[in-house]
């Protein structure tokens, strides 16, 4: 008479499988938190770069200067000559019309100059940076490397990994 082959798992096989899954999860879970932080930095960087590219293209399209004010918790683009004079609560100020606004960057992410100060970026009507120096904006979050957004005098925007985050 033929015996039927056993089907299923033994208790030892099940315990070994669960132990292996636990070990693998122990290595993966801490890295998952870092991955989420890196994604927040990249997402915020892409939003700021998109805003800067939008402001530059609007300066060219409208044939007027466009300014972008980047503060620690928000960034916005406006038309006119002075980003620092913009008051979003003043609906009568037609010289400084709010074009686009980015609300609060991802939780725990900061956007500022590498020294921590706010940044005002101006684009001329030809798309070039208003000013004599290149500008830098750092996007940082926690313990992961941040991103450095570099804006050249010609208006070109580059991003690189930035390890100088606090």
C-alpha positions in Angstrom: 0.0 0.0 0.0 1.2 3.5 -0.9 1.5 6.1 1.8 0.3 9.5 1.1 3.1 12.2 1.2 2.7 14.7 4.0 1.4 18.0 3.0 1.9 21.3 4.9 4.5 22.7 7.2 6.1 21.2 10.3 6.2 23.4 13.4 10.0 23.7 13.1 9.7 25.0 9.5 7.1 27.5 10.5 9.2 28.8 13.4 12.3 29.1 11.2 10.3 31.0 8.6 8.8 33.4 11.1 12.3 34.0 12.6 13.8 34.8 9.2 10.9 37.2 8.4 11.5 38.9 11.8 15.3 39.3 11.1 14.7 40.7 7.7 12.1 43.1 9.0 14.5 44.2 11.7 16.9 45.4 9.1 14.3 46.9 6.8 12.1 49.0 9.2 14.8 51.6 10.2 15.7 52.1 6.6 12.1 52.7 5.7 12.0 55.8 8.0 15.1 57.2 6.3 13.5 56.5 2.9 10.4 58.5 3.9 12.6 61.4 5.1 14.6 61.4 1.8 11.3 61.3 -0.2 10.1 64.4 1.8 13.3 66.3 0.9 13.1 65.3 -2.7 9.4 66.3 -2.9 10.0 69.6 -1.3 13.0 70.3 -3.5 10.9 69.5 -6.6 8.2 71.9 -5.4 10.7 74.7 -4.9 12.5 74.1 -8.2 9.1 74.0 -9.9 8.2 77.3 -8.4 11.5 78.9 -9.4 11.1 77.6 -13.0 7.6 78.9 -13.1 8.7 82.3 -11.8 11.5 82.5 -14.4 9.1 81.5 -17.3 6.5 84.0 -16.1 9.2 86.8 -16.0 10.0 86.0 -19.6 6.3 85.6 -20.7 5.1 88.8 -18.9 8.3 90.7 -19.8 8.5 91.9 -16.3 10.5 91.1 -13.1 9.2 88.3 -10.9 10.3 87.7 -7.4 10.2 84.6 -5.3 10.3 84.8 -1.5 11.4 81.6 0.2 10.8 81.5 4.0 11.3 78.6 6.3 7.7 77.4 6.3 6.4 78.6 2.9 7.4 80.0 -0.5 5.6 82.1 -3.0 6.1 83.8 -6.3 4.9 87.4 -7.0 5.2 89.9 -9.7 6.8 93.2 -9.1 10.2 94.3 -8.0 10.3 93.5 -4.3 9.4 90.2 -2.7 10.0 91.5 0.8 7.5 94.3 0.4 4.7 91.8 -0.6 1.8 91.6 1.8 -0.5 88.8 0.9 -3.3 90.2 3.1 -3.3 93.5 1.1 -5.8 92.8 -1.7 -5.4 96.3 -3.0 -1.7 96.0 -3.8 -1.9 95.3 -7.6 1.8 95.9 -8.1 2.6 92.8 -6.1 0.2 90.2 -7.3 0.5 86.7 -5.8 0.9 84.3 -8.7 1.5 81.0 -7.0 2.1 79.8 -3.4 3.6 76.7 -1.9 2.1 76.0 1.5 4.0 74.4 4.3 6.7 72.0 3.0 6.6 68.4 4.1 6.6 67.9 7.9 10.0 68.4 9.5 11.5 69.8 6.3 13.1 73.3 6.2 13.7 75.5 3.2 16.2 78.4 3.6 19.6 79.7 2.6 22.4 77.5 3.8 23.0 79.9 6.6 19.3 79.5 7.7 18.0 82.9 6.5 15.1 83.6 4.2 15.8 83.9 0.5 14.5 86.4 -2.0 15.1 85.4 -5.6 14.4 87.9 -8.4 14.2 87.1 -12.2 14.5 89.8 -14.8 12.3 90.0 -17.8 14.9 88.1 -19.8 14.9 85.2 -17.3 18.3 86.0 -15.8 18.8 86.3 -12.1 18.4 89.7 -10.6 21.6 90.5 -8.8 25.3 90.0 -9.1 25.8 86.6 -7.4 24.5 83.1 -7.8 22.0 82.0 -5.1 21.6 78.9 -3.0 18.7 77.4 -1.2 19.0 74.4 1.1 16.2 71.8 1.7 16.9 69.9 4.9 15.1 67.3 7.0 16.4 65.4 10.1 19.4 63.2 9.7 19.3 62.5 6.0 21.3 64.5 3.4 19.4 67.5 2.1 19.4 69.0 -1.3 21.0 72.3 -2.4 19.3 74.3 -5.1 21.7 76.5 -7.0 20.5 79.3 -9.1 23.1 80.8 -11.5 23.1 84.4 -12.7 21.9 83.1 -16.1 18.8 81.7 -14.4 19.8 78.0 -14.6 18.6 75.9 -11.7 20.6 72.9 -10.5 20.1 70.6 -7.5 22.8 68.6 -5.7 23.1 66.5 -2.6 23.8 68.7 0.4 25.5 67.3 3.5 25.6 70.6 5.4 22.2 70.3 7.0 22.0 71.0 10.7 
